[in-house]
Amino acid sequence: QVQLVESGGGLVQAGDSLRVSCAVSGRTAWRYTMAWFRQAPGKEREFVAYITWIAGTTEYADSVKGRFTISRDVVKNTVYLQMNSLKPEETAVYYCAAGQGRDYRSYDYWGQGTQVTVSS
C-alpha cells in the first residue's frame, strides 16, 4: 500500500510560480514511478510529469517542458512539482500518483488532489 498526500496548491496570477508537494508513505513506494496529473472541470485527467523513485529519471508533457520541474527527496519521502510561468488554462486539481508511465489508468495509488487556480 502507498499513501499520498498533496499540499501547496493555491491561487496565483498568470506568470507566477507555485510548488506543490506530495508526501509519500508505504513500504513499497520505492517500486513505483511517481507522477503528477491534473484535471480541469469537464476534462480528462492529464499527464503532467513523472519521476522514477530510485534513478530519478523524469519525463514531462510537452505543454510544461521548460516551465515545470519534478523532483523527489528520498530522505523526506516527498515529491515536488515546481511550476513556473503558470497560465490560466493550467487551472486544475493537481494529483500525485504512484504507478508507471504516462497513462493515468496505469496508476494504482492517488492522493486527494490539491487545487491550483491561475487567474488572468
C-alpha positions as CSV (number, residue, x, y, z in Angstrom):
1,Q,0.0,0.0,0.0
2,V,1.1,3.5,-0.8
3,Q,-0.4,6.7,0.7
4,L,0.0,10.1,-1.0
5,V,-0.9,13.4,0.5
6,E,-0.6,16.6,-1.6
7,S,-0.2,20.1,-0.4
8,G,0.8,23.5,-1.6
9,G,-2.0,24.4,-4.1
10,G,-3.5,27.9,-4.1
11,L,-4.5,30.9,-6.1
12,V,-1.8,32.7,-8.2
13,Q,-1.7,35.1,-11.1
14,A,-0.7,34.3,-14.6
15,G,3.1,34.2,-14.9
16,D,3.6,33.3,-11.2
17,S,5.3,30.3,-9.7
18,L,4.0,27.7,-7.3
19,R,5.4,24.5,-5.8
20,V,3.1,21.6,-4.9
21,S,4.3,18.7,-2.7
22,C,3.4,15.1,-2.3
23,A,4.2,13.3,1.0
24,V,4.7,9.6,0.2
25,S,4.4,6.7,2.7
26,G,4.3,3.0,2.4
27,R,7.0,0.3,2.4
28,T,6.6,-0.5,-1.4
29,A,6.6,3.1,-2.6
30,W,10.2,2.8,-3.9
31,R,8.9,0.3,-6.6
32,Y,6.8,2.9,-8.3
33,T,7.1,5.8,-10.6
34,M,5.7,9.0,-9.0
35,A,3.7,11.3,-11.3
36,W,1.7,14.4,-11.3
37,F,-1.6,14.6,-13.2
38,R,-4.1,17.4,-13.4
39,Q,-7.8,17.6,-14.1
40,A,-9.8,20.6,-15.1
41,P,-13.6,20.7,-14.8
42,G,-15.1,18.8,-17.6
43,K,-11.8,17.5,-18.9
44,E,-10.0,14.2,-18.8
45,R,-7.2,13.7,-16.3
46,E,-3.9,14.8,-18.0
47,F,-0.4,13.7,-17.5
48,V,2.0,16.4,-16.3
49,A,5.3,14.8,-15.3
50,Y,6.8,11.7,-13.7
51,I,9.9,10.8,-11.9
52,T,11.3,7.3,-11.0
53,W,11.9,6.9,-7.3
54,I,15.3,5.2,-7.5
55,A,17.0,6.6,-10.6
56,G,15.3,10.0,-10.7
57,T,14.5,9.7,-14.3
58,T,12.0,12.3,-15.4
59,E,9.5,12.9,-18.2
60,Y,7.2,15.8,-19.0
61,A,4.2,16.6,-21.0
62,D,5.2,18.8,-24.0
63,S,3.0,21.6,-22.7
64,V,5.0,22.0,-19.5
65,K,8.5,21.3,-20.7
66,G,10.9,24.1,-19.7
67,R,8.5,25.5,-17.1
68,F,7.7,22.7,-14.7
69,T,10.2,20.6,-12.8
70,I,9.5,17.4,-10.9
71,S,11.9,16.3,-8.2
72,R,11.9,14.0,-5.2
73,D,13.6,13.9,-1.8
74,V,14.3,10.3,-0.8
75,V,15.0,11.3,2.8
76,K,11.8,13.2,3.3
77,N,9.8,10.8,1.1
78,T,8.4,13.8,-0.8
79,V,7.8,14.5,-4.4
80,Y,7.6,18.1,-5.7
81,L,6.3,19.8,-8.7
82,Q,7.8,23.3,-9.3
83,M,5.6,25.2,-11.7
84,N,6.8,28.4,-13.3
85,S,5.2,30.8,-15.7
86,L,1.8,29.4,-14.9
87,K,-1.1,30.0,-17.4
88,P,-4.8,30.4,-16.6
89,E,-5.6,27.3,-18.7
90,E,-3.5,25.3,-16.2
91,T,-6.1,25.8,-13.5
92,A,-7.0,22.3,-12.3
93,V,-6.8,19.9,-9.4
94,Y,-3.3,18.5,-9.3
95,Y,-3.0,14.9,-8.3
96,C,0.0,12.9,-7.1
97,A,0.0,9.3,-8.1
98,A,2.1,6.1,-7.9
99,G,2.3,3.7,-10.8
100,Q,4.1,3.7,-14.2
101,G,4.1,5.5,-17.5
102,R,2.1,8.4,-18.8
103,D,-1.4,6.9,-18.8
104,Y,-3.4,7.7,-15.6
105,R,-5.0,4.2,-15.9
106,S,-1.7,2.7,-15.1
107,Y,-1.6,4.3,-11.7
108,D,-2.8,2.4,-8.7
109,Y,-2.5,5.0,-5.9
110,W,-3.7,8.6,-5.8
111,G,-3.7,11.4,-3.5
112,Q,-6.7,13.6,-2.8
113,G,-5.6,16.4,-5.0
114,T,-4.7,20.0,-4.5
115,Q,-6.4,22.9,-6.3
116,V,-4.3,25.2,-8.4
117,T,-6.0,28.3,-9.7
118,V,-4.3,30.7,-12.1
119,S,-6.0,34.0,-12.6
120,S,-5.5,36.1,-15.7
